[in-house]
Amino acid sequence: MNEKKSINKNVNQLSFQRKEQLFSFQKKLNITFNNLELLDMAFHHRSFANEHGNFLLNNERLEFLGDSVLGMVVATYLYGAMGDHPEGDLAKIKSVVVSEATLSDIAVEIGIDKCLSLGKGEENSGGRQKKAILADAVEAVFGAYYLDSGFQKVEKLILKLLVPEIEKVWENRHHKDFKTMLQEMYQKKYKQCPKYNLVNKTGPDHDMVFWVTVEINGKTYGPEKGKSKKEAEQAVAKQVIEELEKIEDWGKYK
C-alpha cells in the first residue's frame, strides 16, 4: 500500500477535466477506484514522467505488477475451464491472450488510448497508437486495480475482458485448421501437400453430406463427413493428425 501513499504525495491535484475523463473510463468498465490518483498513474508513460521531472511517476511498476496478476488470472481460468486439454494447448492460448497484439486491441476498445499521459516527443511520434505502450497500460490498469480493490475485483475485470479473447483463440485453433496443421506436418516430413478427394455426396440438396478422404504418402485416410466439403476436409485432417500423433517419430514435425 506504500504505492498509494507515494502517489498521493507526489501527484499534483487532478484537474476537473482529468477527473471527468477517469470517471468516464471507470463507468465504461463498470469499476470504481477508491484512489483515483492510482488509476491516473496507470496511464502515465515514462516520457510524461521524465518531462515532469520525476522519473518514478510512471506506470512501469504498476505494469510489472499487473503483468503477474494477469498471468495468474488467465492461467487459473484456463486450468479450470479446459481441464481436458493438455498443458501445451493452455500455454498456446495463454500466450496469444496476454500478447501485446491482443492487449493493445483491448486498450483501444476500452479507451485507454484516449487516457494516456505522454511526453510531447512521444505524443508527436504517434505514441498513442503504439501497441507496446497500449498493452503496457492495460497491465498497469490491472496492477492499479489490484492494489486499489483487491484480487477478486481485478480478477472479475480481467475475465470480463479476456474470456471473449480466450474463446476466440480456442475457436480459431479448433477450426484452425486441422488442414493447416496437417499440411505443415506433412510438408516438413515429405516436402509435399496432402491430397484431398471428394468421394461421395449423400442426402437431399438442402441437407447434403460430403465425404472426403486424404492421401498421405501413398496411404489413404477416411472418409470423414461434413455439411460442406471444407468441413469434411477438416474432419479427415483431424483424424489423420490424431493417428499420426500416436507415432512418436511424428512429434518432431509438429
C-alpha positions as CSV (number, residue, x, y, z in Angstrom):
1,M,0.0,0.0,0.0
2,N,3.1,2.3,0.0
3,E,2.5,2.8,-3.7
4,K,-0.8,4.6,-2.9
5,K,0.9,6.9,-0.3
6,S,3.7,7.9,-2.6
7,I,1.3,8.7,-5.4
8,N,-0.8,10.8,-3.1
9,K,2.3,12.7,-2.0
10,N,3.8,13.3,-5.5
11,V,0.9,13.6,-8.0
12,N,-0.4,17.1,-8.5
13,Q,-4.1,17.6,-7.8
14,L,-6.1,16.2,-10.7
15,S,-7.9,18.7,-12.8
16,F,-11.7,18.6,-13.1
17,Q,-11.3,17.6,-16.8
18,R,-9.0,14.8,-15.9
19,K,-11.3,13.5,-13.2
20,E,-14.2,13.5,-15.6
21,Q,-12.1,11.5,-18.1
22,L,-11.2,9.0,-15.4
23,F,-14.8,8.7,-14.2
24,S,-15.9,8.1,-17.7
25,F,-13.3,5.3,-18.1
26,Q,-14.4,3.6,-14.9
27,K,-18.1,3.9,-16.0
28,K,-17.3,2.2,-19.2
29,L,-15.8,-0.8,-17.4
30,N,-18.3,-0.7,-14.5
31,I,-15.5,-0.4,-11.9
32,T,-14.8,2.2,-9.2
33,F,-11.4,3.1,-7.8
34,N,-11.1,4.3,-4.2
35,N,-7.9,6.1,-5.1
36,L,-8.4,8.0,-8.4
37,E,-4.7,9.0,-8.5
38,L,-3.7,5.4,-8.7
39,L,-5.8,4.9,-11.8
40,D,-4.3,8.1,-13.2
41,M,-0.8,6.8,-12.6
42,A,-1.6,3.7,-14.7
43,F,-1.8,6.0,-17.7
44,H,1.5,7.8,-17.1
45,H,4.1,6.8,-19.7
46,R,7.8,7.2,-18.9
47,S,8.1,10.1,-21.3
48,F,5.5,12.1,-19.4
49,A,7.2,11.4,-16.1
50,N,10.6,12.4,-17.4
51,E,9.2,15.7,-18.8
52,H,7.7,16.5,-15.5
53,G,10.9,15.9,-13.5
54,N,10.1,12.7,-11.7
55,F,11.1,9.5,-13.5
56,L,9.4,7.4,-10.8
57,L,5.9,8.8,-11.6
58,N,5.3,6.4,-14.4
59,N,3.2,3.3,-14.9
60,E,6.1,0.8,-15.1
61,R,5.9,-0.5,-11.6
62,L,2.1,-1.0,-12.0
63,E,2.6,-2.7,-15.3
64,F,5.1,-5.1,-13.7
65,L,2.6,-6.0,-11.0
66,G,-0.3,-6.1,-13.5
67,D,1.6,-8.5,-15.8
68,S,1.8,-11.0,-12.9
69,V,-1.8,-10.6,-11.9
70,L,-2.9,-11.0,-15.5
71,G,-0.9,-14.2,-15.9
72,M,-2.2,-15.7,-12.7
73,V,-5.9,-15.0,-13.6
74,V,-5.7,-16.3,-17.1
75,A,-3.7,-19.4,-16.2
76,T,-6.1,-20.2,-13.4
77,Y,-9.1,-19.8,-15.7
78,L,-7.7,-22.0,-18.4
79,Y,-6.7,-24.7,-15.9
80,G,-10.3,-24.8,-14.6
81,A,-12.2,-24.3,-17.9
82,M,-10.1,-26.6,-20.1
83,G,-9.4,-29.5,-17.8
84,D,-9.5,-32.0,-20.6
85,H,-6.8,-30.3,-22.6
86,P,-3.0,-30.8,-22.3
87,E,-0.6,-28.1,-21.0
88,G,0.5,-27.3,-24.5
89,D,-3.0,-26.1,-25.5
90,L,-3.3,-24.0,-22.4
91,A,0.1,-22.4,-22.9
92,K,-0.6,-21.6,-26.6
93,I,-3.9,-20.0,-25.7
94,K,-2.4,-18.0,-22.8
95,S,0.5,-16.7,-25.0
96,V,-2.0,-15.3,-27.5
97,V,-4.4,-13.8,-25.0
98,V,-1.8,-12.0,-23.0
99,S,0.2,-10.9,-26.0
100,E,0.9,-7.3,-27.0
101,A,-1.4,-7.6,-30.0
102,T,-4.4,-8.7,-28.0
103,L,-3.9,-6.3,-25.1
104,S,-3.3,-3.3,-27.4
105,D,-6.6,-4.1,-29.2
106,I,-8.4,-4.2,-25.8
107,A,-6.8,-1.0,-24.8
108,V,-8.3,0.8,-27.8
109,E,-11.6,-0.9,-27.3
110,I,-11.9,0.4,-23.7
111,G,-10.5,3.9,-24.4
112,I,-7.0,3.6,-22.8
113,D,-5.5,5.4,-25.9
114,K,-7.5,8.5,-25.0
115,C,-6.4,8.4,-21.3
116,L,-2.7,8.1,-21.8
117,S,-0.4,10.8,-20.5
118,L,2.6,11.1,-22.9
119,G,5.5,13.4,-23.2
120,K,5.5,15.8,-26.2
121,G,8.0,13.8,-28.1
122,E,6.2,10.5,-27.7
123,E,2.9,12.2,-28.5
124,N,4.3,13.6,-31.7
125,S,5.8,10.3,-32.8
126,G,2.4,8.5,-32.6
127,G,2.8,7.0,-29.1
128,R,-0.9,6.9,-28.5
129,Q,-1.2,4.2,-31.2
130,K,1.9,2.2,-30.3
131,K,1.0,-1.3,-29.4
132,A,3.7,-1.7,-26.7
133,I,2.5,1.5,-24.9
134,L,-1.1,0.5,-25.1
135,A,-0.5,-3.1,-23.9
136,D,1.7,-1.9,-21.0
137,A,-1.1,0.5,-19.9
138,V,-3.6,-2.3,-19.8
139,E,-1.4,-4.3,-17.5
140,A,-0.8,-1.1,-15.4
141,V,-4.6,-0.7,-15.0
142,F,-4.8,-4.3,-13.8
143,G,-2.0,-3.7,-11.4
144,A,-3.5,-0.4,-10.1
145,Y,-7.0,-2.0,-9.7
146,Y,-5.4,-4.9,-7.8
147,L,-3.7,-2.5,-5.3
148,D,-6.8,-0.4,-5.0
149,S,-9.6,-3.0,-4.7
150,G,-8.0,-6.5,-4.3
151,F,-7.7,-9.7,-6.2
152,Q,-11.3,-10.7,-6.6
153,K,-12.3,-7.4,-8.3
154,V,-9.4,-7.3,-10.6
155,E,-10.0,-11.0,-11.4
156,K,-13.6,-10.2,-12.4
157,L,-12.4,-7.3,-14.6
158,I,-9.7,-9.4,-16.3
159,L,-12.1,-12.2,-17.1
160,K,-14.7,-9.8,-18.4
161,L,-12.2,-8.5,-20.9
162,L,-10.2,-11.7,-21.6
163,V,-12.7,-14.6,-21.7
164,P,-14.1,-13.4,-25.1
165,E,-10.5,-13.4,-26.4
166,I,-9.8,-16.8,-25.0
167,E,-12.9,-18.1,-26.7
168,K,-11.9,-16.5,-30.0
169,V,-8.4,-18.1,-29.8
170,W,-9.8,-21.5,-29.0
171,E,-12.4,-21.4,-31.8
172,N,-9.7,-20.3,-34.2
173,R,-7.5,-23.2,-33.1
174,H,-10.4,-25.6,-33.2
175,H,-11.4,-24.8,-36.7
176,K,-7.9,-23.9,-37.4
177,D,-7.3,-25.7,-39.1
178,F,-6.6,-29.2,-38.8
179,K,-5.9,-28.9,-42.6
180,T,-3.2,-26.3,-42.0
181,M,-1.7,-28.2,-39.1
182,L,-1.6,-31.4,-41.2
183,Q,-0.1,-29.6,-44.2
184,E,2.7,-28.1,-42.1
185,M,3.5,-31.5,-40.6
186,Y,3.3,-33.3,-43.9
187,Q,5.4,-30.7,-45.8
188,K,8.2,-30.9,-43.1
189,K,8.4,-34.6,-43.5
190,Y,7.7,-35.3,-47.2
191,K,8.0,-31.8,-48.8
192,Q,4.6,-32.4,-50.4
193,C,1.0,-31.4,-49.8
194,P,-1.8,-33.8,-48.6
195,K,-4.2,-34.7,-51.4
196,Y,-7.9,-34.4,-50.6
197,N,-10.6,-36.2,-52.6
198,L,-14.3,-35.9,-52.5
199,V,-15.5,-39.5,-52.7
200,N,-19.2,-39.2,-52.1
201,K,-22.2,-36.9,-51.5
202,T,-25.3,-38.1,-49.8
203,G,-28.7,-36.7,-48.8
204,P,-31.1,-34.2,-50.4
205,D,-29.8,-31.0,-51.9
206,H,-30.9,-28.9,-49.0
207,D,-29.2,-31.2,-46.4
208,M,-26.3,-32.7,-48.3
209,V,-23.4,-34.6,-46.6
210,F,-20.0,-34.6,-48.1
211,W,-17.5,-37.4,-47.7
212,V,-13.8,-36.8,-48.1
213,T,-10.6,-38.8,-48.0
214,V,-7.0,-37.6,-47.8
215,E,-3.9,-39.2,-49.2
216,I,-0.7,-39.1,-47.2
217,N,2.5,-40.6,-48.7
218,G,0.5,-43.2,-50.6
219,K,-1.8,-44.1,-47.8
220,T,-5.5,-43.1,-47.8
221,Y,-7.3,-41.9,-44.7
222,G,-11.0,-41.5,-44.2
223,P,-13.6,-41.0,-45.5
224,E,-14.9,-38.4,-43.0
225,K,-18.1,-36.4,-43.4
226,G,-19.2,-32.8,-43.1
227,K,-22.0,-30.5,-44.0
228,S,-19.7,-28.9,-46.6
229,K,-16.6,-30.1,-48.4
230,K,-14.5,-27.8,-46.3
231,E,-15.9,-29.2,-43.1
232,A,-15.3,-32.8,-44.3
233,E,-11.7,-31.9,-45.2
234,Q,-11.2,-30.6,-41.7
235,A,-12.7,-33.7,-40.2
236,V,-10.5,-36.1,-42.1
237,A,-7.4,-33.9,-41.4
238,K,-8.2,-34.1,-37.7
239,Q,-8.5,-37.9,-37.9
240,V,-5.0,-38.1,-39.6
241,I,-3.4,-35.8,-37.0
242,E,-4.9,-37.8,-34.1
243,E,-3.5,-41.0,-35.7
244,L,-0.1,-39.6,-36.5
245,E,0.3,-38.1,-33.1
246,K,0.4,-41.6,-31.7
247,I,3.5,-42.3,-33.7
248,E,6.5,-41.0,-31.8
249,D,8.5,-40.1,-34.8
250,W,5.9,-37.6,-36.0
251,G,6.2,-35.5,-32.9
252,K,9.2,-33.6,-34.3
253,Y,7.2,-32.5,-37.3
254,K,4.6,-30.6,-35.3
